Amino acid sequence: MEAELQKIIDEGERANADVERWIAEWEKQTDPQQDAAARNELRRRVQERYATLGQAFTNFINRHPKHGGGYIAYGDFLLGHHDEDGALEQLEKGLKLDKTNATVYNDLANIHGHHGPVKKAFQYYARAIELDPTEPIYFQNFGTTVFLFRKDAREYYGINEQQVFDKALMLYSNAMRLEPRNFALASDVAETYYGIKPWRFEDALRSWTNALALAHSEMEREQVYTHFARVKTQARRYDEARGHLQAVTNEAYAQLKDRMLRNIQEHEAADKTNAPPASSDASKR
């Protein structure tokens, strides 16, 4: 049964790769805004590909109705295709049969994080981590949910808002410990500091320094420079902020760079008159 289920899961990975390739080919060959016939044909192929896979999961469940992993894998598949109602039904069936599968707790936590109750999401993420403390995405998802739903976290854990921030950052830190070379994760962690008030400037800069060390391309490095400039503008370190923006030369960031330079000027002028700047953090993406 496990080998049979794994074949379906592997086919799902191949289906995702096929769909990504079809979309890339379609974007190269057609005008996405104008060619309605090509767009409809692509949609038909994608739906057909995934419908076949969904039927394979259904057939497996019908043959093995006591196998919790089948429901969990199907629910995970549905969740990946934005069918949260269908996913919830399958995942809850799977949980009744298998309470030791970390994936089901993470997936159910994701759903409850979107639709509530959020405190149930906290419980499920904690259980997923307890079952598999080596999976970074569980820590990342948990940290994001704690950060976004701070009021619920305060009530659930009996802590204040600054302690909620600390808890979210601790969870992110665990994700980074398990996946230390992930630039996207490092950037997400660094961006968290924009939502923390009062500002933790030095912590934010250290976090962006870590992201910079993980950047794979000049585009990613310049993206980080814009964040350095934004943080240092808020810290009133205007010359340093301008210095970071001087390193941004890619045309893709030209408009953002101009807005950020104007933002620095506005903050400097406001400092001289003790008035708030004319724009509200114009560099915000």
MARPA-592736 format. One record per atom (N, C-alpha, C): x, y, z; atom name; residue in one letter; residue number from 0. Coordinates in pm, whole numbers. Example, Ala and Ser with C-alpha at 12.3 -4.5 7.8 and 13.67 -1.06 7.14 Angstrom:
2
1319/-569/780/N/A/0
1230/-450/780/CA/A/0
1320/-330/780/C/A/0
1285/-225/708/N/S/1
1367/-106/714/CA/S/1
1290/3/787/C/S/1
This chain:
285
82/-121/0/N/M/0
0/0/0/CA/M/0
86/126/0/C/M/0
192/125/81/N/E/1
278/243/88/CA/E/1
344/270/-46/C/E/1
391/162/-112/N/A/2
455/179/-242/CA/A/2
355/229/-346/C/A/2
232/179/-339/N/E/3
128/222/-432/CA/E/3
95/370/-412/C/E/3
84/411/-285/N/L/4
53/550/-255/CA/L/4
168/641/-297/C/L/4
291/596/-274/N/Q/5
406/677/-310/CA/Q/5
413/699/-461/C/Q/5
371/601/-538/N/K/6
368/618/-684/CA/K/6
274/731/-724/C/K/6
160/740/-656/N/I/7
64/847/-686/CA/I/7
123/982/-646/C/I/7
186/986/-530/N/I/8
247/1111/-484/CA/I/8
356/1156/-581/C/I/8
438/1061/-626/N/D/9
544/1092/-723/CA/D/9
485/1141/-854/C/D/9
373/1082/-893/N/E/10
306/1128/-1015/CA/E/10
256/1271/-999/C/E/10
217/1306/-878/N/G/11
176/1443/-851/CA/G/11
290/1540/-872/C/G/11
411/1502/-830/N/E/12
528/1587/-852/CA/E/12
555/1603/-1001/C/E/12
540/1494/-1075/N/R/13
559/1502/-1221/CA/R/13
451/1589/-1285/C/R/13
330/1580/-1233/N/A/14
221/1663/-1286/CA/A/14
251/1810/-1265/C/A/14
300/1843/-1147/N/N/15
335/1984/-1120/CA/N/15
443/2032/-1215/C/N/15
542/1947/-1241/N/A/16
650/1984/-1332/CA/A/16
596/2002/-1474/C/A/16
504/1914/-1513/N/D/17
444/1925/-1647/CA/D/17
369/2057/-1661/C/D/17
290/2089/-1561/N/V/18
209/2211/-1567/CA/V/18
299/2334/-1572/C/V/18
404/2335/-1492/N/E/19
497/2448/-1495/CA/E/19
559/2463/-1633/C/E/19
594/2350/-1696/N/R/20
654/2355/-1830/CA/R/20
554/2404/-1933/C/R/20
428/2357/-1924/N/W/21
325/2401/-2018/CA/W/21
303/2551/-2008/C/W/21
298/2601/-1884/N/I/22
275/2745/-1865/CA/I/22
390/2826/-1923/C/I/22
514/2779/-1898/N/A/23
630/2850/-1951/CA/A/23
629/2852/-2103/C/A/23
595/2739/-2164/N/E/24
589/2731/-2310/CA/E/24
479/2821/-2365/C/E/24
365/2822/-2297/N/W/25
252/2904/-2341/CA/W/25
288/3053/-2335/C/W/25
356/3093/-2229/N/E/26
394/3233/-2215/CA/E/26
492/3276/-2323/C/E/26
575/3185/-2369/N/K/27
671/3218/-2474/CA/K/27
605/3227/-2611/C/K/27
503/3144/-2634/N/Q/28
447/3129/-2768/CA/Q/28
326/3217/-2795/C/Q/28
262/3266/-2690/N/T/29
138/3340/-2711/CA/T/29
139/3469/-2632/C/T/29
48/3557/-2665/N/D/30
23/3678/-2587/CA/D/30
-80/3643/-2480/C/D/30
-37/3631/-2354/N/P/31
-130/3587/-2248/CA/P/31
-255/3672/-2236/C/P/31
-248/3800/-2279/N/Q/32
-362/3890/-2264/CA/Q/32
-462/3877/-2379/C/Q/32
-419/3824/-2493/N/Q/33
-503/3829/-2612/CA/Q/33
-548/3693/-2664/C/Q/33
-465/3591/-2648/N/D/34
-497/3462/-2710/CA/D/34
-587/3381/-2617/C/D/34
-717/3407/-2623/N/A/35
-812/3340/-2535/CA/A/35
-820/3190/-2564/C/A/35
-811/3153/-2693/N/A/36
-821/3011/-2729/CA/A/36
-706/2931/-2671/C/A/36
-585/2986/-2681/N/A/37
-468/2918/-2625/CA/A/37
-478/2909/-2473/C/A/37
-528/3015/-2411/N/R/38
-543/3014/-2266/CA/R/38
-644/2908/-2223/C/R/38
-754/2897/-2295/N/N/39
-856/2797/-2261/CA/N/39
-803/2655/-2282/C/N/39
-724/2636/-2386/N/E/40
-666/2504/-2411/CA/E/40
-568/2466/-2301/C/E/40
-488/2563/-2257/N/L/41
-396/2537/-2146/CA/L/41
-474/2501/-2020/C/L/41
-579/2576/-1993/N/R/42
-659/2548/-1873/CA/R/42
-718/2407/-1881/C/R/42
-765/2367/-2000/N/R/43
-821/2233/-2016/CA/R/43
-718/2125/-1988/C/R/43
-596/2143/-2040/N/R/44
-489/2045/-2019/CA/R/44
-454/2033/-1871/C/R/44
-445/2147/-1804/N/V/45
-410/2145/-1662/CA/V/45
-519/2076/-1582/C/V/45
-644/2111/-1608/N/Q/46
-754/2049/-1534/CA/Q/46
-759/1899/-1558/C/Q/46
-737/1859/-1680/N/E/47
-739/1717/-1714/CA/E/47
-626/1642/-1645/C/E/47
-508/1703/-1643/N/R/48
-392/1640/-1579/CA/R/48
-418/1619/-1431/C/R/48
-469/1720/-1364/N/Y/49
-492/1709/-1220/CA/Y/49
-615/1626/-1188/C/Y/49
-714/1626/-1276/N/A/50
-832/1542/-1254/CA/A/50
-793/1394/-1254/C/A/50
-703/1357/-1344/N/T/51
-654/1219/-1348/CA/T/51
-586/1181/-1218/C/T/51
-507/1274/-1168/N/L/52
-437/1249/-1043/CA/L/52
-535/1240/-925/C/L/52
-633/1330/-922/N/G/53
-734/1324/-817/CA/G/53
-809/1192/-818/C/G/53
-836/1141/-937/N/Q/54
-905/1012/-948/CA/Q/54
-818/899/-895/C/Q/54
-687/910/-916/N/A/55
-595/808/-865/CA/A/55
-599/804/-712/C/A/55
-602/922/-649/N/F/56
-614/925/-503/CA/F/56
-747/864/-458/C/F/56
-856/901/-528/N/T/57
-987/849/-492/CA/T/57
-991/697/-506/C/T/57
-935/645/-612/N/N/58
-932/499/-632/CA/N/58
-853/430/-521/C/N/58
-740/490/-482/N/F/59
-661/432/-374/CA/F/59
-741/427/-245/C/F/59
-809/538/-212/N/I/60
-888/543/-89/CA/I/60
-1001/440/-93/C/I/60
-1064/424/-208/N/N/61
-1172/326/-220/CA/N/61
-1122/183/-199/C/N/61
-999/157/-243/N/R/62
-942/24/-225/CA/R/62
-889/3/-84/C/R/62
-846/112/-20/N/H/63
-784/101/113/CA/H/63
-846/203/208/C/H/63
-973/186/243/N/P/64
-1044/289/322/CA/P/64
-993/303/465/C/P/64
-910/213/514/N/K/65
-859/221/650/CA/K/65
-715/276/654/C/K/65
-666/316/538/N/H/66
-530/367/530/CA/H/66
-532/519/543/C/H/66
-496/568/662/N/G/67
-503/711/688/CA/G/67
-415/794/595/C/G/67
-302/738/556/N/G/68
-210/812/470/CA/G/68
-270/848/335/C/G/68
-364/767/287/N/G/69
-428/798/160/CA/G/69
-510/924/167/C/G/69
-589/937/274/N/Y/70
-669/1058/293/CA/Y/70
-579/1181/312/C/Y/70
-471/1161/389/N/I/71
-380/1273/418/CA/I/71
-311/1320/290/C/I/71
-264/1225/209/N/A/72
-197/1263/84/CA/A/72
-294/1332/-11/C/A/72
-418/1283/-17/N/Y/73
-518/1345/-103/CA/Y/73
-553/1485/-52/C/Y/73
-567/1498/80/N/G/74
-595/1629/136/CA/G/74
-483/1727/109/C/G/74
-359/1681/119/N/D/75
-244/1766/90/CA/D/75
-246/1811/-56/C/D/75
-283/1719/-144/N/F/76
-295/1750/-287/CA/F/76
-402/1856/-309/C/F/76
-518/1839/-248/N/L/77
-627/1936/-265/CA/L/77
-590/2072/-208/C/L/77
-520/2071/-95/N/L/78
-479/2198/-34/CA/L/78
-382/2271/-125/C/L/78
-295/2197/-191/N/G/79
-202/2257/-285/CA/G/79
-270/2317/-406/C/G/79
-396/2277/-431/N/H/80
-472/2331/-544/CA/H/80
-589/2417/-496/C/H/80
-574/2470/-373/N/H/81
-663/2574/-320/CA/H/81
-806/2526/-295/C/H/81
-824/2395/-280/N/D/82
-956/2342/-243/CA/D/82
-952/2312/-94/C/D/82
-966/2417/-12/N/E/83
-950/2399/132/CA/E/83
-1067/2321/193/C/E/83
-1187/2337/139/N/D/84
-1301/2261/191/CA/D/84
-1281/2112/166/C/D/84
-1243/2077/43/N/G/85
-1219/1937/11/CA/G/85
-1103/1882/91/C/G/85
-998/1963/107/N/A/86
-881/1920/183/CA/A/86
-917/1893/328/C/A/86
-996/1984/387/N/L/87
-1034/1968/528/CA/L/87
-1107/1836/550/C/L/87
-1197/1803/461/N/E/88
-1272/1677/474/CA/E/88
-1178/1557/472/C/E/88
-1085/1554/376/N/Q/89
-995/1439/364/CA/Q/89
-896/1434/480/C/Q/89
-845/1549/521/N/L/90
-746/1551/629/CA/L/90
-806/1507/761/C/L/90
-929/1548/789/N/E/91
-992/1508/914/CA/E/91
-1020/1357/915/C/E/91
-1053/1301/798/N/K/92
-1069/1155/790/CA/K/92
-935/1088/815/C/K/92
-830/1143/757/N/G/93
-698/1084/776/CA/G/93
-651/1093/920/C/G/93
-681/1204/986/N/L/94
-637/1221/1125/CA/L/94
-701/1118/1218/C/L/94
-826/1081/1189/N/K/95
-893/980/1271/CA/K/95
-823/845/1262/C/K/95
-759/819/1148/N/L/96
-694/690/1126/CA/L/96
-545/692/1157/C/L/96
-484/809/1153/N/D/97
-339/819/1174/CA/D/97
-309/949/1246/C/D/97
-281/938/1375/N/K/98
-253/1057/1456/CA/K/98
-103/1081/1474/C/K/98
-21/1013/1395/N/T/99
124/1027/1408/CA/T/99
186/1086/1282/C/T/99
105/1136/1190/N/N/100
154/1192/1065/CA/N/100
165/1344/1080/C/N/100
288/1396/1076/N/A/101
309/1539/1097/CA/A/101
244/1624/989/C/A/101
239/1572/867/N/T/102
185/1648/754/CA/T/102
41/1688/778/C/T/102
-39/1597/833/N/V/103
-181/1626/851/CA/V/103
-201/1741/950/C/V/103
-119/1746/1054/N/Y/104
-131/1854/1151/CA/Y/104
-90/1988/1090/C/Y/104
17/1987/1010/N/N/105
59/2111/944/CA/N/105
-47/2160/846/C/N/105
-103/2069/768/N/D/106
-204/2109/670/CA/D/106
-330/2160/738/C/D/106
-374/2091/843/N/L/107
-492/2138/916/CA/L/107
-465/2273/982/C/L/107
-343/2292/1032/N/A/108
-307/2421/1090/CA/A/108
-312/2531/986/C/A/108
-266/2503/864/N/N/109
-273/2602/757/CA/N/109
-418/2644/731/C/N/109
-507/2547/726/N/I/110
-648/2576/700/CA/I/110
-708/2658/813/C/I/110
-682/2618/937/N/H/111
-738/2692/1052/CA/H/111
-674/2830/1064/C/H/111
-550/2844/1017/N/G/112
-490/2976/1015/CA/G/112
-561/3069/919/C/G/112
-619/3014/812/N/H/113
-692/3096/715/CA/H/113
-836/3122/760/C/H/113
-898/3022/819/N/H/114
-1041/3031/844/CA/H/114
-1080/3022/992/C/H/114
-984/2995/1077/N/G/115
-1013/2986/1218/CA/G/115
-1065/2847/1257/C/G/115
-1070/2821/1388/N/P/116
-1015/2908/1491/CA/P/116
-862/2908/1491/C/P/116
-802/3025/1501/N/V/117
-657/3037/1491/CA/V/117
-587/2963/1604/C/V/117
-648/2962/1721/N/K/118
-583/2894/1834/CA/K/118
-570/2744/1809/C/K/118
-658/2691/1727/N/K/119
-645/2550/1690/CA/K/119
-524/2532/1598/C/K/119
-497/2633/1514/N/A/120
-378/2628/1430/CA/A/120
-253/2621/1515/C/A/120
-247/2699/1624/N/F/121
-131/2694/1714/CA/F/121
-111/2551/1766/C/F/121
-219/2488/1806/N/Q/122
-211/2352/1860/CA/Q/122
-159/2255/1755/C/Q/122
-210/2266/1634/N/Y/123
-172/2172/1530/CA/Y/123
-27/2192/1483/C/Y/123
18/2318/1473/N/Y/124
158/2340/1435/CA/Y/124
251/2281/1542/C/Y/124
216/2303/1669/N/A/125
300/2251/1777/CA/A/125
307/2098/1769/C/A/125
195/2036/1737/N/R/126
195/1890/1726/CA/R/126
276/1843/1606/C/R/126
267/1913/1495/N/A/127
346/1877/1377/CA/A/127
495/1883/1410/C/A/127
537/1986/1480/N/I/128
678/2001/1517/CA/I/128
719/1893/1615/C/I/128
630/1860/1708/N/E/129
660/1753/1804/CA/E/129
686/1621/1732/C/E/129
606/1595/1627/N/L/130
620/1469/1553/CA/L/130
740/1471/1458/C/L/130
770/1587/1401/N/D/131
883/1597/1308/CA/D/131
954/1731/1328/C/D/131
1048/1737/1422/N/P/132
1118/1863/1449/CA/P/132
1228/1895/1349/C/P/132
1237/1819/1240/N/T/133
1340/1843/1139/CA/T/133
1286/1912/1015/C/T/133
1157/1944/1012/N/E/134
1095/2003/894/CA/E/134
1086/2155/911/C/E/134
1165/2232/834/N/P/135
1166/2378/855/CA/P/135
1035/2448/825/C/P/135
957/2395/729/N/I/136
835/2465/690/CA/I/136
734/2469/804/C/I/136
739/2371/895/N/Y/137
647/2373/1009/CA/Y/137
679/2491/1100/C/Y/137
807/2512/1127/N/F/138
847/2627/1209/CA/F/138
813/2758/1140/C/F/138
838/2764/1009/N/Q/139
810/2888/935/CA/Q/139
660/2919/936/C/Q/139
577/2820/906/N/N/140
433/2841/906/CA/N/140
383/2883/1045/C/N/140
435/2818/1147/N/F/141
394/2849/1284/CA/F/141
434/2992/1318/C/F/141
557/3030/1285/N/G/142
604/3165/1314/CA/G/142
520/3270/1244/C/G/142
485/3246/1117/N/T/143
404/3341/1042/CA/T/143
266/3357/1104/C/T/143
207/3247/1147/N/T/144
73/3253/1206/CA/T/144
75/3327/1341/C/T/144
176/3300/1422/N/V/145
189/3372/1549/CA/V/145
206/3521/1523/C/V/145
288/3556/1425/N/F/146
315/3697/1396/CA/F/146
190/3768/1344/C/F/146
116/3703/1254/N/L/147
0/3766/1194/CA/L/147
-117/3778/1292/C/L/147
-132/3680/1378/N/F/148
-247/3678/1470/CA/F/148
-198/3702/1612/C/F/148
-144/3823/1632/N/R/149
-80/3854/1759/CA/R/149
-179/3857/1875/C/R/149
-299/3907/1851/N/K/150
-399/3912/1959/CA/K/150
-432/3771/2007/C/K/150
-454/3679/1911/N/D/151
-483/3541/1949/CA/D/151
-365/3478/2022/C/D/151
-244/3510/1976/N/A/152
-125/3454/2040/CA/A/152
-110/3507/2182/C/A/152
-138/3636/2202/N/R/153
-130/3692/2337/CA/R/153
-225/3619/2431/C/R/153
-348/3599/2383/N/E/154
-448/3535/2467/CA/E/154
-416/3388/2490/C/E/154
-372/3319/2386/N/Y/155
-349/3175/2396/CA/Y/155
-230/3144/2485/C/Y/155
-122/3222/2471/N/Y/156
0/3192/2545/CA/Y/156
15/3277/2672/C/Y/156
-75/3374/2691/N/G/157
-69/3458/2809/CA/G/157
56/3543/2814/C/G/157
92/3603/2700/N/I/158
213/3685/2690/CA/I/158
177/3820/2629/C/I/158
271/3917/2639/N/N/159
246/4048/2580/CA/N/159
294/4052/2435/C/N/159
270/4166/2368/N/E/160
298/4171/2225/CA/E/160
445/4155/2194/C/E/160
533/4216/2273/N/Q/161
676/4201/2247/CA/Q/161
719/4055/2262/C/Q/161
659/3985/2356/N/Q/162
689/3843/2372/CA/Q/162
634/3761/2256/C/Q/162
522/3806/2198/N/V/163
470/3741/2078/CA/V/163
571/3755/1964/C/V/163
624/3877/1946/N/F/164
727/3897/1844/CA/F/164
845/3803/1869/C/F/164
888/3793/1994/N/D/165
1002/3708/2027/CA/D/165
972/3562/1993/C/D/165
849/3519/2021/N/K/166
812/3380/1992/CA/K/166
815/3354/1842/C/K/166
759/3446/1763/N/A/167
760/3430/1618/CA/A/167
903/3426/1565/C/A/167
987/3514/1615/N/L/168
1127/3517/1570/CA/L/168
1202/3392/1611/C/L/168
1169/3336/1727/N/M/169
1232/3211/1769/CA/M/169
1195/3097/1673/C/M/169
1067/3093/1634/N/L/170
1023/2990/1540/CA/L/170
1092/3007/1405/C/L/170
1103/3132/1358/N/Y/171
1176/3158/1233/CA/Y/171
1322/3116/1246/C/Y/171
1380/3143/1362/N/S/172
1519/3107/1383/CA/S/172
1540/2956/1373/C/S/172
1444/2880/1423/N/N/173
1453/2734/1412/CA/N/173
1441/2690/1266/C/N/173
1354/2757/1190/N/A/174
1344/2725/1047/CA/A/174
1476/2753/977/C/A/174
1539/2867/1009/N/M/175
1667/2902/948/CA/M/175
1777/2804/991/C/M/175
1772/2758/1112/N/R/176
1871/2661/1159/CA/R/176
1864/2532/1076/C/R/176
1743/2495/1039/N/L/177
1724/2371/962/CA/L/177
1748/2391/812/C/L/177
1734/2516/765/N/E/178
1752/2545/623/CA/E/178
1835/2674/609/C/E/178
1963/2668/649/N/P/179
2042/2790/661/CA/P/179
2083/2855/529/C/P/179
2064/2789/416/N/R/180
2106/2844/288/CA/R/180
1989/2896/205/C/R/180
1874/2911/264/N/N/181
1753/2948/191/CA/N/181
1737/3100/191/C/N/181
1767/3163/77/N/F/182
1758/3309/67/CA/F/182
1614/3358/85/C/F/182
1518/3290/23/N/A/183
1379/3333/33/CA/A/183
1332/3332/178/C/A/183
1369/3228/251/N/L/184
1332/3219/392/CA/L/184
1401/3329/472/C/L/184
1529/3351/447/N/A/185
1602/3456/518/CA/A/185
1539/3593/493/C/A/185
1496/3618/369/N/S/186
1431/3745/337/CA/S/186
1298/3759/407/C/S/186
1220/3651/411/N/D/187
1092/3655/482/CA/D/187
1112/3687/630/C/D/187
1213/3624/689/N/V/188
1242/3649/830/CA/V/188
1280/3796/851/C/V/188
1366/3848/763/N/A/189
1410/3988/776/CA/A/189
1294/4085/760/C/A/189
1202/4055/668/N/E/190
1088/4145/646/CA/E/190
995/4149/767/C/E/190
1001/4047/851/N/T/191
917/4045/971/CA/T/191
943/4169/1057/C/T/191
1066/4219/1057/N/Y/192
1099/4332/1143/CA/Y/192
1024/4459/1106/C/Y/192
972/4468/983/N/Y/193
894/4586/946/CA/Y/193
765/4595/1027/C/Y/193
717/4482/1074/N/G/194
592/4482/1149/CA/G/194
610/4494/1299/C/G/194
734/4501/1345/N/I/195
762/4507/1488/CA/I/195
781/4652/1531/C/I/195
703/4696/1624/N/K/196
714/4831/1678/CA/K/196
724/4824/1830/C/K/196
815/4898/1894/N/P/197
911/4988/1828/CA/P/197
1014/4912/1746/C/P/197
1074/4984/1651/N/W/198
1171/4923/1561/CA/W/198
1285/4857/1639/C/W/198
1330/4744/1586/N/R/199
1452/4680/1636/CA/R/199
1556/4690/1524/C/R/199
1613/4809/1512/N/F/200
1695/4840/1395/CA/F/200
1814/4746/1380/C/F/200
1890/4726/1487/N/E/201
2011/4646/1474/CA/E/201
1978/4500/1444/C/E/201
1872/4449/1505/N/D/202
1830/4312/1474/CA/D/202
1787/4299/1329/C/D/202
1714/4400/1280/N/A/203
1671/4399/1140/CA/A/203
1790/4402/1046/C/A/203
1888/4486/1076/N/L/204
2006/4496/989/CA/L/204
2087/4366/991/C/L/204
2097/4303/1106/N/R/205
2167/4174/1112/CA/R/205
2094/4070/1028/C/R/205
1961/4074/1033/N/S/206
1883/3978/956/CA/S/206
1901/4000/806/C/S/206
1903/4127/763/N/W/207
1926/4155/621/CA/W/207
2070/4124/580/C/W/207
2165/4140/672/N/T/208
2303/4102/643/CA/T/208
2312/3952/617/C/T/208
2237/3874/694/N/N/209
2233/3729/672/CA/N/209
2173/3698/536/C/N/209
2065/3767/500/N/A/210
2003/3745/369/CA/A/210
2101/3780/256/C/A/210
2174/3890/274/N/L/211
2270/3931/170/CA/L/211
2374/3824/146/C/L/211
2420/3760/252/N/A/212
2521/3654/238/CA/A/212
2468/3533/162/C/A/212
2336/3518/157/N/L/213
2274/3403/90/CA/L/213
2226/3434/-51/C/L/213
2234/3562/-93/N/A/214
2184/3601/-225/CA/A/214
2259/3526/-335/C/A/214
2183/3483/-435/N/H/215
2239/3404/-545/CA/H/215
2271/3486/-668/C/H/215
2218/3606/-677/N/S/216
2233/3685/-799/CA/S/216
2245/3833/-762/C/S/216
2286/3912/-861/N/E/217
2296/4055/-838/CA/E/217
2159/4117/-812/C/E/217
2056/4063/-878/N/M/218
1920/4112/-854/CA/M/218
1881/4094/-708/C/M/218
1910/3977/-652/N/E/219
1877/3953/-512/CA/E/219
1961/4040/-420/C/E/219
2087/4061/-454/N/R/220
2171/4148/-372/CA/R/220
2118/4291/-373/C/R/220
2080/4340/-490/N/E/221
2028/4477/-496/CA/E/221
1895/4488/-424/C/E/221
1817/4383/-428/N/Q/222
1692/4383/-350/CA/Q/222
1723/4403/-201/C/Q/222
1825/4334/-152/N/V/223
1863/4349/-12/CA/V/223
1913/4490/16/C/V/223
1988/4551/-78/N/Y/224
2036/4687/-57/CA/Y/224
1919/4784/-36/C/Y/224
1809/4763/-110/N/T/225
1693/4852/-91/CA/T/225
1637/4837/50/C/T/225
1643/4716/104/N/H/226
1594/4697/240/CA/H/226
1688/4760/343/C/H/226
1819/4748/320/N/F/227
1912/4819/408/CA/F/227
1879/4968/410/C/F/227
1854/5024/291/N/A/228
1825/5167/281/CA/A/228
1696/5201/354/C/A/228
1598/5117/342/N/R/229
1471/5146/408/CA/R/229
1486/5145/560/C/R/229
1553/5043/613/N/V/230
1571/5035/758/CA/V/230
1652/5154/809/C/V/230
1758/5188/736/N/K/231
1844/5297/783/CA/K/231
1776/5434/767/C/K/231
1685/5445/673/N/T/232
1605/5568/665/CA/T/232
1521/5583/790/C/T/232
1456/5476/831/N/Q/233
1375/5482/953/CA/Q/233
1461/5508/1076/C/Q/233
1587/5463/1070/N/A/234
1679/5485/1183/CA/A/234
1747/5621/1176/C/A/234
1711/5703/1075/N/R/235
1768/5837/1054/CA/R/235
1918/5832/1022/C/R/235
1959/5725/958/N/R/236
2097/5713/912/CA/R/236
2096/5736/761/C/R/236
2068/5860/725/N/Y/237
2034/5893/587/CA/Y/237
2151/5877/490/C/Y/237
2271/5916/530/N/D/238
2385/5902/439/CA/D/238
2412/5756/410/C/D/238
2400/5673/511/N/E/239
2420/5529/489/CA/E/239
2312/5474/397/C/E/239
2189/5521/415/N/A/240
2080/5475/329/CA/A/240
2109/5511/184/C/A/240
2155/5633/159/N/R/241
2189/5674/22/CA/R/241
2303/5588/-32/C/R/241
2397/5555/53/N/G/242
2509/5471/9/CA/G/242
2462/5336/-41/C/G/242
2366/5277/28/N/H/243
2312/5149/-18/CA/H/243
2241/5165/-153/C/H/243
2169/5273/-168/N/L/244
2096/5293/-293/CA/L/244
2191/5320/-411/C/L/244
2308/5372/-384/N/Q/245
2406/5390/-491/CA/Q/245
2448/5257/-552/C/Q/245
2440/5151/-472/N/A/246
2476/5018/-521/CA/A/246
2365/4952/-602/C/A/246
2248/5017/-607/N/V/247
2134/4964/-682/CA/V/247
2138/5024/-822/C/V/247
2172/4943/-921/N/T/248
2189/4992/-1058/CA/T/248
2097/4926/-1159/C/T/248
2029/4819/-1119/N/N/249
1942/4749/-1213/CA/N/249
1819/4833/-1246/C/N/249
1786/4839/-1374/N/E/250
1674/4921/-1419/CA/E/250
1542/4878/-1356/C/E/250
1532/4751/-1320/N/A/251
1407/4702/-1260/CA/A/251
1376/4771/-1128/C/A/251
1479/4823/-1061/N/Y/252
1460/4890/-933/CA/Y/252
1465/5042/-944/C/Y/252
1467/5095/-1066/N/A/253
1487/5239/-1086/CA/A/253
1377/5322/-1018/C/A/253
1252/5285/-1040/N/Q/254
1142/5364/-981/CA/Q/254
1142/5353/-829/C/Q/254
1166/5234/-779/N/L/255
1173/5215/-634/CA/L/255
1286/5298/-576/C/L/255
1401/5297/-643/N/K/256
1516/5374/-596/CA/K/256
1483/5523/-590/C/K/256
1418/5575/-694/N/D/257
1380/5717/-695/CA/D/257
1286/5750/-580/C/D/257
1187/5664/-557/N/R/258
1093/5688/-447/CA/R/258
1165/5688/-312/C/R/258
1260/5597/-298/N/M/259
1331/5587/-172/CA/M/259
1421/5709/-149/C/M/259
1483/5759/-254/N/L/260
1565/5880/-240/CA/L/260
1478/6000/-201/C/L/260
1359/6010/-262/N/R/261
1268/6118/-223/CA/R/261
1224/6102/-78/C/R/261
1202/5978/-40/N/N/262
1161/5950/97/CA/N/262
1267/5993/197/C/N/262
1394/5970/162/N/I/263
1503/6014/250/CA/I/263
1501/6166/264/C/I/263
1484/6235/152/N/Q/264
1478/6381/156/CA/Q/264
1364/6430/244/C/Q/264
1247/6367/231/N/E/265
1132/6407/311/CA/E/265
1156/6384/459/C/E/265
1220/6273/493/N/H/266
1250/6247/634/CA/H/266
1350/6347/688/C/H/266
1450/6382/607/N/E/267
1548/6481/651/CA/E/267
1482/6617/675/C/E/267
1394/6656/583/N/A/268
1325/6785/597/CA/A/268
1235/6784/719/C/A/268
1168/6670/742/N/A/269
1079/6661/857/CA/A/269
1157/6668/988/C/A/269
1277/6610/989/N/D/270
1360/6615/1109/CA/D/270
1396/6759/1145/C/D/270
1417/6841/1042/N/K/271
1457/6980/1066/CA/K/271
1343/7063/1122/C/K/271
1219/7024/1091/N/T/272
1103/7102/1136/CA/T/272
1023/7032/1245/C/T/272
1071/6910/1283/N/N/273
999/6828/1381/CA/N/273
857/6795/1336/C/N/273
837/6788/1203/N/A/274
707/6751/1147/CA/A/274
716/6611/1088/C/A/274
602/6540/1078/N/P/275
606/6409/1015/CA/P/275
640/6422/867/C/P/275
708/6322/807/N/P/276
740/6329/665/CA/P/276
615/6334/579/C/P/276
627/6397/461/N/A/277
511/6414/373/CA/A/277
454/6280/328/C/A/277
540/6182/304/N/S/278
492/6049/262/CA/S/278
509/5953/377/C/S/278
430/5847/374/N/S/279
438/5746/480/CA/S/279
517/5629/429/C/S/279
648/5633/456/N/D/280
737/5526/415/CA/D/280
717/5491/270/C/D/280
750/5585/181/N/A/281
726/5567/38/CA/A/281
803/5453/-22/C/A/281
902/5402/50/N/S/282
981/5292/-4/CA/S/282
915/5157/15/C/S/282
807/5152/88/N/K/283
743/5024/117/CA/K/283
696/4959/-10/C/K/283
727/4829/-21/N/R/284
692/4759/-144/CA/R/284
545/4724/-145/C/R/284
